[in-house]
Amino acid sequence: MNETKIPRQENLAAGIVGALLGSLLGTACIVFIGQLGYVAALSGLVMAVCALKGYEKFGGVLSKKGIVICCVIILAMTYFGNKMDWALSASQVLDMGFMECYRSISLFIEEEVIEASAYWGNLAMLYVFTLVGAVPTIISALRGPADCAFTGDAATPEQLEEAAGLTVYSVERKWTRPHMVSTVFCAFAPMLFFLMLMFTPDIAADAPVFMLASLFLVLALMIISLFLIAPFTHARSVVYVRRDRTLWRVDLVLLNRQHGYRFVPSINTTPIWFSLSADQQAAAKRSILQAILTVEREESSRVTPLSRAVTPLKDLQVVQNGSKAWTVQYETPQGATKKLKIPKLYRDFAPSSDLAPLEKGAGAHLLPFLVLLCSFLPLVSLVLPGSSALSSTTQYDLDTIHFSLDSRMEEDIPGIYVDPKTDTTFYVYPTVYEAQPEQLRPYLQTQLDELDSTVSQRSHEFIAEEGQLEELEGPDGKTYLYDGFEFAATDGTMVLCYAVYLPEQSAAVVTEALFDDSDSIEDVKDRMFAMMRTITVDSDTQTLPLAEPVELTDENYQTFFAPAQEYGYEYVGRGFMKAPAGMFEDASFVDSFLPYGPNPMYSEDGTVISSSAHGIEMMVFMTQNDGTSGDVVQELAKQTALSNDEELVGELVFDEELNVAIWVGAHTENGKLAPRLFYADVKQPGCYLAAVFTYHPDEADEFTDALIEELSDAYSLVLPEISVFDTAA
């Protein structure tokens, strides 16, 4: 017998182009999955397979040289894709351009803006999965396609007649369908998983670990399932032939690749017996007989491409008669004993004479359907603790106001609730206002003006159209009316404020949300509406009048000092002072919180307000400084010590990110030390709200601790107790 090999030609340039195109698909997969918020490890597998197959498709053959080129491209493009993913995420969080973030990734890692372990860990996972995808593809390429053997021996007319009478056992088409469907389920399970992930409306806060574990579970079950299904799907291209007393296993794909035995035109197709035409089946029988005669004649001690295509199962014994397949044992021409699984998909076939021929095919494995079921695991995250879409709610009672919030909300103090997932703060003010619908907009306008006077805004917008209110479905079929506004500050702070009108009580309840513009405003709205729909108010609730807004003027601003009950404070008052001339574009007033006493003091020009109650004295004013809040409090502490002829003592606490500072010092009163603190908070570049807290222990009473707690909340501080110093000066 003569043998000849027909190698395919390699096109190096075209192969490189194909590898680059395939790697671009892998890069897109890395970025896409990464932007979903999950480790994009699976995309490393996509990268490897696409790059190697792209080279083979365009280059003609994947040679050793091509493998080396592909490996370099894969390593580079995986690194590039990981960096792109992090740069895109950074650009969204830091409000920077993508290219600027891409160039600054190393700096971000160095400055710990990006956690180094997370960045390099993600890259390592990508490379691991790249290796998983690359190794099988490379091994397959190095083995190469089956050698094309040519035989010049032609069958005799008698043998051709014998070929026509060969008994060929092939799979029944309809018996294979459940297994093909199972294969589709397994192959598309990861894709379905990510589709479920994309369309899952609200992932729980602690879901990322669950999601990663779920993904690995889906992949593991998919791999196991594919191994189980493989013999059943491959059986479509395998037939069994009896000749004399020997059963032969014939792989139609391998046989068709042998030059001289080809019975369909292309070697790239998968010949399936029931899909072949009558002429092709006749040609296939002749090829099978020729191959059997050649293998019998050779009696070779080595395995050849032809003997892999046409394998005699000598001394066949059935080891196990399972529900889905027979396990048989046979002797190879080389004298070895091997086992083989024969799926029960061949009609009227039995591997031995003592077994009844099949009349019904084996059912599909259940594991692939479990893989499909596991692909819906992202939906399970909706019921995890911390998820809002299907999670439980908690009922809150705020005086006579009752409402429900998602159980994952954390109550800071009554009326203030924080979402741990987004750090969004929700406020429900305990005051119920006596109101009419037409009063909501003027009231909200006042709130907006006060907000604008203290925080530089980027934009604002009212919810309802002028002169009308929006409807909201309340509990028990009630219809509430509401209006509100959206406020965007220049520093990225977002405020949503709603006034909800309850027709049965002719009253209004005010709610508010404070969050960062990197959060989804629609998500925050959904949470607020979910809460507003549950609001109820007791029928005997005492209401405060929602007075018509009164414009602050130079003549009346000092009369507005009053207890800040709308903020839930009992001992803290809210007053207004003038902003220094030239500080803002228009003359404006700034509100501030101080101990509520009957006689607040104002400076002659009205730019400083001070008040004292329950042993705590405060002075608040606006100041301009080109430095930071730390510079402001240090300068304020020096001036106070100098004017009182005291030694400067204390310690600076400075938050550079928020530009908020406090100087913790002390002063002497009646021979004892007492705290004195200096506070500064930036309102807009160069403009600071400054405050001086002076403790007078001899004037403390039973309400002092409550006042300190309320002031701490108003200024987001932890103020010391009144008796923090008890030693003589």
matplotlib code that plots the C-alpha trace (Angstrom):
import matplotlib.pyplot as plt

x = [0.0, 1.3, 0.8, 0.9, 0.1, -1.6, -0.6, -2.5, -0.4, 0.1, -0.5, 1.4, 0.2, -3.4, -3.1, -1.8, -4.8, -7.2, -5.5, -5.8, -9.5, -10.2, -8.4, -10.4, -13.6, -12.0, -11.1, -14.6, -15.8, -13.4, -14.7, -18.4, -18.3, -16.1, -18.6, -21.3, -19.4, -18.0, -14.6, -14.3, -12.4, -14.5, -13.7, -10.0, -11.2, -13.0, -9.8, -7.7, -10.1, -11.0, -7.3, -6.1, -9.1, -8.9, -5.3, -6.3, -9.3, -7.3, -3.9, -5.0, -3.3, -2.2, 1.5, 4.0, 5.1, 1.5, 1.0, 3.9, 2.6, -0.9, 0.4, 2.2, -1.0, -3.2, -0.9, -0.7, -4.4, -5.5, -3.4, -4.8, -8.4, -8.0, -6.5, -9.3, -11.9, -10.4, -9.9, -13.5, -14.7, -12.3, -13.5, -17.1, -16.3, -13.7, -15.4, -12.3, -11.7, -11.2, -7.8, -6.6, -7.7, -6.0, -2.7, -3.0, -3.8, -0.3, -0.5, -4.0, -2.5, 0.5, -1.7, -4.2, -7.1, -7.3, -6.6, -3.5, -4.6, -7.9, -6.3, -3.6, -5.9, -8.4, -5.5, -4.3, -7.8, -8.0, -4.6, -5.7, -8.9, -6.9, -4.7, -7.7, -9.0, -5.6, -4.2, -6.9, -6.8, -3.1, -2.9, -5.5, -3.5, -0.2, -1.8, -3.0, -5.7, -5.8, -3.3, -4.7, -3.9, -4.2, -4.7, -4.4, -6.1, -9.6, -12.4, -13.4, -16.9, -17.7, -16.5, -18.6, -21.6, -20.8, -20.6, -24.1, -25.3, -23.4, -25.6, -25.0, -26.4, -26.8, -28.5, -32.2, -32.7, -35.5, -33.7, -30.8, -32.9, -33.1, -29.3, -28.8, -31.1, -29.1, -25.9, -27.4, -28.5, -25.0, -23.2, -25.4, -25.7, -23.0, -24.6, -28.0, -26.3, -25.0, -28.3, -30.1, -27.5, -28.0, -31.8, -31.9, -33.3, -31.6, -28.7, -28.2, -25.4, -23.7, -24.4, -20.9, -19.5, -22.7, -22.5, -18.9, -19.6, -22.7, -20.7, -18.1, -21.0, -22.5, -19.2, -18.3, -21.7, -21.5, -18.1, -19.4, -22.5, -20.6, -18.5, -21.6, -23.4, -20.3, -20.7, -24.4, -23.9, -20.8, -22.8, -24.5, -21.3, -20.5, -22.0, -21.5, -21.0, -21.1, -18.9, -18.7, -18.5, -16.8, -18.4, -16.7, -16.9, -16.7, -16.1, -17.6, -15.8, -12.3, -13.0, -14.1, -10.8, -8.8, -7.9, -9.2, -12.1, -13.9, -17.7, -18.8, -17.0, -15.8, -13.7, -14.9, -18.5, -19.7, -21.2, -24.4, -25.7, -29.4, -28.6, -26.7, -28.4, -28.9, -25.8, -23.7, -24.7, -23.8, -20.4, -20.0, -20.6, -17.9, -15.5, -16.2, -15.7, -12.4, -11.2, -12.1, -10.2, -7.2, -7.1, -7.5, -4.8, -2.3, -2.6, -0.3, 0.9, 0.7, -2.4, -2.9, -5.3, -7.3, -7.5, -8.7, -11.5, -12.4, -11.9, -12.6, -14.2, -12.8, -13.8, -16.6, -18.1, -20.8, -19.5, -22.5, -26.0, -26.9, -30.1, -28.5, -25.5, -23.8, -20.3, -18.4, -14.9, -12.9, -9.4, -7.5, -5.4, -2.4, -3.5, -4.7, -8.0, -10.2, -13.6, -16.1, -19.5, -22.1, -25.0, -28.5, -29.4, -29.1, -32.4, -32.6, -29.0, -27.5, -23.8, -24.2, -26.6, -27.9, -29.3, -32.6, -32.3, -33.3, -36.8, -36.6, -33.7, -32.1, -33.5, -31.6, -29.4, -30.9, -27.7, -27.8, -31.3, -29.8, -27.2, -30.0, -31.7, -28.5, -28.3, -31.2, -29.2, -28.9, -32.6, -31.9, -29.8, -33.1, -34.1, -30.7, -30.3, -29.6, -31.7, -34.6, -36.7, -38.1, -36.7, -38.7, -39.6, -39.4, -42.2, -41.1, -43.1, -41.9, -44.1, -47.5, -46.1, -45.9, -44.1, -42.1, -38.5, -36.5, -35.1, -31.5, -31.8, -29.9, -31.5, -29.0, -31.4, -35.2, -36.0, -32.6, -31.9, -28.9, -28.7, -25.5, -25.3, -25.1, -24.6, -27.7, -29.2, -33.0, -34.8, -38.4, -39.2, -41.4, -43.4, -46.9, -47.9, -51.5, -51.6, -53.5, -52.3, -51.5, -49.2, -46.7, -44.9, -44.3, -43.0, -40.7, -39.5, -38.5, -36.5, -34.8, -33.9, -32.4, -30.4, -29.2, -28.1, -25.6, -24.6, -23.5, -25.9, -25.3, -29.0, -32.4, -35.8, -39.3, -41.1, -44.6, -45.6, -46.5, -50.0, -50.6, -49.4, -48.5, -50.6, -49.2, -51.0, -51.0, -52.0, -55.5, -56.2, -55.8, -54.5, -51.8, -50.6, -47.0, -44.5, -40.8, -37.5, -34.2, -31.1, -27.6, -24.7, -21.4, -19.6, -21.7, -24.1, -27.7, -30.8, -34.3, -37.0, -40.7, -43.8, -46.6, -50.1, -52.5, -56.1, -57.8, -55.8, -55.4, -51.8, -48.3, -45.3, -41.8, -39.2, -35.7, -32.8, -29.1, -26.7, -23.8, -24.4, -22.5, -25.5, -28.5, -31.1, -33.8, -32.9, -33.1, -36.5, -37.8, -36.8, -38.4, -41.6, -41.7, -41.5, -44.0, -46.6, -46.7, -47.0, -49.9, -50.6, -52.7, -56.1, -55.3, -52.0, -51.2, -50.2, -48.1, -49.2, -47.4, -47.2, -46.8, -43.2, -41.8, -38.9, -35.8, -34.9, -32.5, -35.3, -36.6, -33.9, -33.1, -36.6, -36.3, -34.3, -36.4, -36.2, -35.2, -38.1, -38.4, -35.0, -36.0, -34.1, -35.5, -32.6, -30.9, -32.2, -31.9, -31.1, -30.0, -27.1, -25.9, -23.2, -20.3, -20.4, -18.9, -18.8, -21.6, -22.9, -26.1, -26.6, -27.9, -28.5, -26.9, -28.6, -26.8, -27.5, -26.8, -28.0, -31.5, -31.7, -34.1, -31.6, -29.4, -26.7, -25.9, -22.9, -23.5, -23.4, -25.4, -22.6, -22.0, -24.6, -24.0, -26.2, -25.8, -27.9, -27.4, -23.7, -22.7, -21.9, -21.6, -20.6, -21.1, -20.0, -18.9, -15.3, -13.1, -9.8, -7.6, -6.4, -8.1, -10.5, -7.5, -6.0, -9.2, -9.5, -5.8, -6.0, -9.2, -7.7, -4.6, -6.7, -8.9, -5.9, -4.2, -7.3, -7.9, -4.1, -4.1, -1.5, -2.5, -3.2, -5.1, -4.9, -6.0, -8.3, -8.6, -10.5, -8.7, -11.3, -14.3, -12.3, -13.7, -11.6, -11.9, -9.4, -9.9, -8.6, -9.4, -9.9, -9.7, -12.9, -12.9, -9.5, -10.5, -10.0, -13.1, -13.3, -13.2, -13.5, -13.1, -14.9, -14.7, -16.6, -16.2, -19.4, -17.8, -14.2, -12.7, -15.9, -16.1, -18.7, -16.8, -18.1, -16.6, -17.9, -17.2, -18.1, -19.2, -19.4, -20.8, -23.9, -24.6, -27.9, -29.9, -30.4, -26.7, -26.0, -29.0, -27.9, -24.4, -25.9, -28.1, -25.2, -23.0, -25.7, -26.2, -22.5, -21.7, -19.2, -18.6, -18.5, -16.9, -18.9, -19.3, -17.1, -14.3, -11.8, -12.0, -8.5, -7.4, -5.7]
y = [0.0, 3.5, 6.4, 10.1, 13.2, 16.2, 19.2, 22.5, 25.6, 28.2, 31.9, 33.6, 37.2, 36.2, 34.0, 37.0, 39.1, 36.3, 36.0, 39.7, 39.7, 36.8, 38.5, 41.6, 39.6, 38.2, 41.8, 42.9, 40.0, 41.0, 44.6, 43.6, 41.1, 43.3, 46.2, 43.9, 44.1, 40.5, 38.9, 38.5, 35.2, 33.3, 35.8, 34.6, 31.3, 33.1, 35.1, 32.0, 30.0, 33.0, 34.0, 30.4, 29.6, 33.0, 32.2, 28.7, 30.0, 32.8, 31.2, 27.8, 25.7, 26.3, 25.5, 25.6, 29.0, 30.2, 28.9, 31.0, 34.1, 33.5, 33.1, 36.5, 38.1, 36.4, 37.5, 41.1, 41.5, 39.9, 42.5, 45.2, 44.1, 43.9, 47.4, 48.7, 47.3, 49.0, 52.3, 52.3, 51.7, 54.4, 56.9, 56.5, 56.8, 59.6, 61.6, 61.5, 60.7, 57.1, 57.6, 59.7, 56.9, 54.3, 56.1, 56.6, 53.0, 52.4, 55.7, 54.7, 51.4, 53.1, 55.7, 52.9, 54.4, 51.0, 48.1, 46.3, 42.9, 43.2, 44.4, 41.8, 39.1, 39.8, 39.6, 36.3, 34.8, 35.9, 34.2, 31.0, 30.7, 31.7, 28.7, 26.5, 27.6, 27.5, 24.1, 21.9, 23.9, 23.8, 20.0, 19.4, 21.6, 19.8, 16.4, 17.7, 16.3, 12.6, 11.5, 11.0, 7.4, 6.3, 2.7, 1.6, -1.7, -1.8, -4.1, -7.0, -7.2, -9.9, -7.6, -4.7, -6.9, -7.8, -4.1, -3.6, -6.3, -5.1, -4.6, -1.1, -0.1, 3.6, 5.8, 6.5, 10.2, 10.9, 9.0, 11.5, 14.6, 14.8, 14.5, 17.2, 19.5, 18.7, 19.7, 23.0, 23.6, 23.0, 25.0, 28.1, 27.8, 30.5, 32.8, 32.4, 33.0, 36.3, 37.2, 36.5, 38.7, 41.6, 41.5, 40.9, 44.2, 44.5, 42.4, 42.0, 43.9, 40.7, 38.9, 39.2, 36.2, 34.3, 35.1, 34.1, 30.8, 30.3, 30.9, 28.3, 25.9, 26.4, 25.9, 22.8, 21.2, 22.2, 20.4, 17.3, 17.2, 17.6, 14.6, 12.6, 13.6, 13.4, 9.7, 10.2, 13.2, 11.6, 8.5, 10.3, 10.0, 6.4, 3.2, -0.4, -3.0, -6.8, -8.8, -12.5, -12.9, -9.6, -6.3, -3.2, 0.3, 2.8, 6.5, 8.1, 11.5, 9.8, 7.5, 10.3, 12.1, 9.2, 9.9, 7.1, 6.3, 9.6, 9.2, 12.9, 15.7, 17.8, 16.6, 19.5, 18.2, 15.6, 12.7, 11.4, 8.2, 9.1, 12.4, 10.8, 10.3, 6.7, 7.1, 8.5, 5.6, 3.1, 4.9, 4.8, 1.0, 0.5, 2.7, 0.8, -2.6, -1.4, -0.1, -3.4, -5.4, -3.1, -3.3, -7.1, -7.4, -5.2, -6.9, -4.1, -3.9, -0.1, 2.1, 3.9, 6.6, 4.0, 1.6, 4.5, 5.0, 1.3, -0.6, -4.4, -5.3, -8.9, -11.2, -8.7, -9.2, -7.1, -5.9, -3.8, -3.4, 0.1, 2.0, 4.4, 2.5, -0.9, -1.1, -3.7, -5.1, -6.1, -7.1, -4.7, -6.0, -5.1, -7.6, -5.0, -5.2, -2.0, -0.9, 1.0, 2.6, 2.0, 4.4, 2.8, 4.8, 2.1, 0.7, -3.1, -3.4, -5.4, -5.9, -9.6, -12.3, -12.9, -9.4, -8.2, -5.6, -2.1, -1.0, 2.2, 4.7, 5.9, 9.0, 12.2, 12.8, 15.0, 16.9, 19.2, 20.3, 21.1, 23.2, 25.1, 25.6, 26.8, 29.5, 31.2, 31.6, 35.4, 35.6, 33.9, 37.0, 38.9, 37.1, 37.3, 39.6, 43.0, 42.7, 45.1, 43.7, 40.7, 41.1, 41.8, 45.2, 46.7, 48.7, 52.0, 54.2, 57.8, 59.4, 59.2, 58.5, 54.9, 53.6, 50.6, 50.4, 47.6, 45.5, 46.1, 49.7, 50.6, 53.1, 55.7, 57.6, 57.7, 59.4, 58.8, 55.6, 54.5, 52.1, 50.1, 49.1, 52.7, 54.8, 56.7, 58.5, 58.7, 61.2, 61.0, 64.2, 63.5, 66.7, 66.4, 69.7, 71.0, 71.8, 72.1, 70.8, 74.3, 74.9, 72.1, 73.9, 77.2, 75.2, 73.2, 76.3, 77.7, 74.5, 74.7, 78.3, 77.5, 74.7, 76.9, 79.5, 77.1, 74.8, 75.8, 74.0, 72.6, 72.2, 71.8, 70.6, 70.2, 66.9, 68.1, 70.6, 74.1, 74.2, 70.5, 67.5, 63.9, 61.0, 58.2, 55.0, 54.7, 51.9, 50.4, 51.9, 55.5, 58.1, 60.4, 63.6, 64.7, 67.2, 67.4, 68.6, 67.2, 69.2, 68.6, 70.3, 71.2, 68.7, 65.8, 65.7, 64.9, 65.7, 64.4, 66.0, 65.1, 66.5, 63.9, 65.2, 62.9, 63.9, 62.2, 64.2, 67.3, 67.0, 66.7, 64.6, 65.5, 62.9, 63.5, 61.4, 62.5, 60.6, 60.9, 61.4, 58.2, 56.3, 55.7, 58.4, 56.1, 53.5, 56.1, 57.2, 53.7, 53.2, 56.5, 55.7, 52.3, 54.0, 56.8, 54.3, 52.9, 56.2, 56.4, 59.0, 58.5, 60.3, 62.2, 63.5, 67.0, 69.0, 72.2, 74.8, 74.8, 78.5, 80.5, 81.1, 84.4, 85.9, 86.5, 90.2, 92.4, 93.4, 90.0, 87.3, 87.5, 86.6, 83.1, 81.6, 78.7, 75.0, 72.8, 70.4, 69.6, 68.0, 66.0, 68.3, 69.4, 71.4, 72.7, 75.8, 76.9, 80.5, 82.6, 85.0, 87.1, 85.9, 88.4, 90.8, 89.4, 85.8, 84.8, 86.3, 87.6, 88.8, 85.7, 84.3, 81.1, 78.9, 77.3, 75.1, 76.3, 75.6, 76.9, 79.8, 82.7, 85.4, 84.6, 87.3, 88.7, 90.8, 94.4, 93.4, 90.2, 87.9, 86.2, 84.4, 83.1, 81.3, 79.6, 77.0, 74.1, 74.9, 75.0, 78.3, 78.4, 81.1, 80.5, 82.6, 82.3, 83.0, 83.1, 81.4, 80.2, 77.3, 74.2, 73.8, 72.8, 76.2, 77.9, 76.1, 76.6, 80.3, 80.6, 78.8, 81.0, 84.2, 83.0, 82.1, 85.4, 87.5, 85.6, 85.8, 82.0, 79.4, 77.7, 74.0, 71.4, 68.9, 69.2, 66.5, 67.0, 65.1, 66.0, 64.2, 66.1, 69.2, 69.3, 70.0, 70.4, 71.7, 70.1, 72.5, 73.7, 76.8, 77.6, 78.3, 78.8, 77.1, 74.0, 73.0, 72.8, 71.9, 74.5, 73.2, 75.0, 73.7, 74.5, 72.9, 74.0, 75.2, 76.1, 76.7, 79.4, 79.7, 78.0, 77.7, 78.1, 77.4, 77.7, 75.3, 76.5, 74.4, 75.9, 73.0, 75.1, 75.9, 72.3, 70.7, 67.5, 68.5, 69.1, 65.5, 65.5, 68.9, 67.6, 64.5, 66.7, 69.1, 66.1, 64.9, 68.3, 68.7, 65.0, 65.1, 63.3, 66.1, 65.4, 65.1, 68.1, 66.5, 65.5, 67.5, 67.2, 68.4, 71.8, 74.1]
z = [0.0, -0.9, 1.5, 0.6, 2.8, 1.5, 3.8, 3.7, 3.0, 5.7, 5.1, 7.9, 7.2, 6.9, 10.0, 12.1, 10.9, 11.9, 15.3, 15.9, 14.8, 17.2, 20.0, 19.5, 20.1, 23.3, 24.4, 23.8, 26.0, 28.8, 28.8, 28.5, 31.3, 33.5, 33.1, 34.5, 37.7, 37.8, 37.3, 33.6, 33.9, 31.4, 28.7, 28.9, 27.5, 24.7, 24.0, 23.6, 21.5, 19.2, 18.6, 17.8, 15.7, 14.0, 13.0, 11.7, 9.8, 8.0, 7.9, 6.6, 9.3, 12.9, 12.9, 15.7, 14.5, 14.4, 17.9, 19.2, 17.4, 18.8, 22.3, 22.1, 20.8, 23.5, 26.3, 25.0, 24.2, 27.5, 29.4, 27.1, 27.7, 31.5, 31.5, 29.3, 31.7, 34.7, 32.8, 31.7, 35.3, 36.6, 34.1, 35.2, 38.9, 38.7, 36.0, 33.8, 30.2, 29.2, 27.6, 30.6, 33.0, 30.7, 30.8, 34.6, 35.6, 37.0, 39.0, 40.3, 41.5, 43.1, 44.8, 45.9, 44.0, 42.5, 44.9, 43.5, 44.7, 42.8, 39.6, 39.4, 40.8, 37.9, 35.4, 36.9, 36.6, 33.0, 32.2, 34.0, 31.9, 28.8, 29.5, 29.9, 26.4, 24.7, 25.8, 24.2, 21.0, 20.7, 21.4, 18.7, 16.3, 17.1, 16.5, 13.1, 10.9, 10.2, 7.6, 4.1, 3.1, -0.5, -1.5, -5.1, -4.4, -5.9, -4.8, -6.9, -8.4, -5.8, -3.0, -4.4, -4.4, -0.8, 0.1, -1.2, 1.1, 4.2, 7.3, 8.6, 12.0, 12.3, 14.9, 14.7, 13.9, 16.4, 19.1, 19.0, 19.2, 23.1, 23.3, 20.7, 22.6, 25.8, 24.0, 23.0, 26.6, 27.8, 25.1, 25.7, 29.4, 30.2, 27.6, 29.2, 32.6, 31.5, 29.8, 33.1, 34.8, 32.4, 32.8, 36.6, 37.8, 41.2, 42.3, 46.0, 47.7, 48.7, 45.4, 43.7, 45.6, 45.0, 41.3, 40.9, 42.7, 40.5, 37.3, 38.3, 39.1, 35.7, 34.0, 36.0, 35.4, 31.7, 31.3, 33.1, 31.0, 27.8, 28.7, 29.4, 26.2, 23.9, 23.1, 22.3, 20.0, 18.4, 17.7, 14.8, 12.8, 14.0, 12.5, 13.3, 10.6, 10.9, 8.5, 9.1, 12.9, 13.6, 14.6, 13.2, 14.5, 11.7, 12.3, 9.1, 9.7, 10.0, 7.1, 4.8, 5.4, 4.0, 0.4, -1.7, 0.7, 0.5, -0.1, 0.3, -1.4, 1.6, 4.5, 6.6, 6.8, 9.4, 7.5, 9.3, 7.9, 7.9, 6.2, 3.3, 0.0, -1.4, -3.7, -0.9, 1.3, -1.4, -1.9, 1.9, 2.0, -0.7, 1.2, 4.4, 2.8, 1.1, 4.5, 6.3, 3.6, 3.9, 7.7, 7.6, 5.1, 6.9, 10.3, 11.5, 15.0, 14.9, 14.9, 11.6, 10.6, 8.7, 11.6, 13.8, 11.3, 10.9, 14.1, 14.5, 17.9, 18.2, 21.0, 22.0, 25.4, 27.0, 30.4, 31.5, 30.1, 31.3, 30.8, 28.3, 26.8, 26.6, 28.0, 25.9, 26.0, 23.0, 21.8, 19.5, 16.6, 18.7, 21.4, 24.0, 25.8, 25.6, 26.8, 24.7, 25.4, 22.7, 23.2, 22.9, 19.8, 17.1, 16.0, 15.6, 16.9, 19.8, 20.3, 21.0, 20.0, 23.5, 23.7, 22.2, 19.4, 20.4, 19.8, 21.9, 22.3, 25.5, 27.1, 27.6, 30.7, 33.3, 34.1, 31.1, 32.2, 35.6, 33.9, 32.2, 35.5, 37.1, 34.4, 36.1, 39.3, 38.9, 39.6, 43.0, 43.9, 44.1, 47.2, 48.9, 51.9, 50.6, 47.4, 47.1, 44.2, 46.1, 49.6, 52.7, 54.0, 57.5, 59.0, 60.7, 63.0, 63.2, 65.8, 64.1, 60.6, 59.4, 56.3, 55.0, 53.8, 52.3, 55.1, 53.9, 54.9, 58.0, 60.4, 61.5, 63.8, 63.5, 60.3, 58.6, 56.7, 54.8, 51.9, 52.5, 48.8, 47.5, 50.6, 49.7, 52.7, 52.9, 55.1, 56.3, 58.3, 61.3, 60.9, 59.4, 57.7, 57.4, 53.8, 50.6, 47.2, 45.8, 48.8, 47.9, 45.1, 47.0, 50.0, 47.8, 46.1, 49.6, 50.3, 46.9, 47.5, 50.9, 49.4, 46.6, 49.1, 50.8, 48.0, 44.5, 42.1, 38.6, 37.8, 39.3, 38.0, 39.5, 39.1, 38.3, 35.8, 37.1, 38.5, 38.8, 40.9, 40.0, 41.3, 43.4, 44.4, 48.1, 50.5, 50.4, 47.0, 48.1, 45.7, 46.9, 45.2, 45.2, 43.8, 44.2, 42.8, 41.7, 42.7, 41.3, 43.0, 41.3, 43.6, 42.3, 45.2, 44.2, 46.2, 45.6, 47.7, 47.6, 49.3, 49.5, 49.9, 51.8, 50.9, 53.8, 56.4, 54.2, 55.2, 53.6, 54.5, 53.3, 52.2, 50.8, 49.4, 49.3, 47.1, 44.6, 40.9, 40.2, 41.5, 39.3, 39.9, 38.6, 41.2, 44.0, 42.6, 42.6, 46.3, 47.3, 45.5, 47.1, 50.5, 49.6, 48.5, 52.1, 54.0, 56.4, 59.1, 62.3, 62.2, 65.5, 64.3, 65.3, 62.2, 61.8, 59.3, 56.0, 55.9, 52.8, 52.1, 53.4, 51.6, 53.7, 53.7, 55.5, 57.8, 58.9, 58.6, 62.3, 63.2, 61.6, 64.4, 65.7, 66.8, 63.9, 64.5, 60.8, 61.0, 64.1, 66.6, 69.9, 71.4, 68.2, 66.5, 62.9, 62.0, 59.0, 58.6, 55.8, 53.4, 53.3, 50.4, 47.2, 48.4, 46.1, 42.9, 44.5, 48.0, 49.9, 53.3, 54.8, 57.3, 60.3, 63.3, 66.8, 70.4, 70.6, 73.1, 73.3, 72.4, 69.5, 68.8, 65.4, 64.4, 63.3, 59.6, 60.2, 58.9, 62.3, 64.4, 67.9, 70.5, 73.8, 75.7, 78.1, 78.6, 74.9, 73.1, 69.3, 66.9, 63.1, 60.1, 56.5, 55.6, 52.5, 52.3, 49.3, 51.3, 52.7, 55.6, 57.7, 57.1, 58.1, 61.5, 62.3, 61.6, 63.6, 66.6, 66.5, 66.4, 69.3, 71.4, 70.7, 71.5, 74.8, 75.6, 75.8, 74.7, 71.4, 72.2, 70.3, 67.4, 63.8, 62.3, 58.5, 55.8, 52.6, 50.4, 51.9, 52.7, 56.2, 59.3, 63.1, 65.6, 69.0, 71.6, 75.1, 77.2, 80.9, 82.8, 86.6, 86.8, 84.9, 81.3, 79.0, 75.3, 72.5, 69.0, 65.7, 62.6, 58.9, 55.9, 52.3, 50.6, 47.3, 46.2, 48.5, 50.7, 54.1, 56.8, 60.1, 63.6, 67.1, 69.8, 73.4, 76.3, 79.7, 82.1, 85.0, 82.9, 81.9, 82.8, 82.1, 78.4, 77.6, 76.5, 74.2, 72.7, 72.0, 70.3, 68.1, 67.2, 66.4, 63.9, 62.4, 61.6, 61.1, 64.0, 67.2, 69.7, 73.1, 76.3, 78.5, 81.2, 78.9, 81.0, 84.8, 85.8, 86.9, 84.4]

ax = plt.figure().add_subplot(projection="3d")
ax.plot(x, y, z, "-o")
ax.set_aspect("equal")
plt.show()
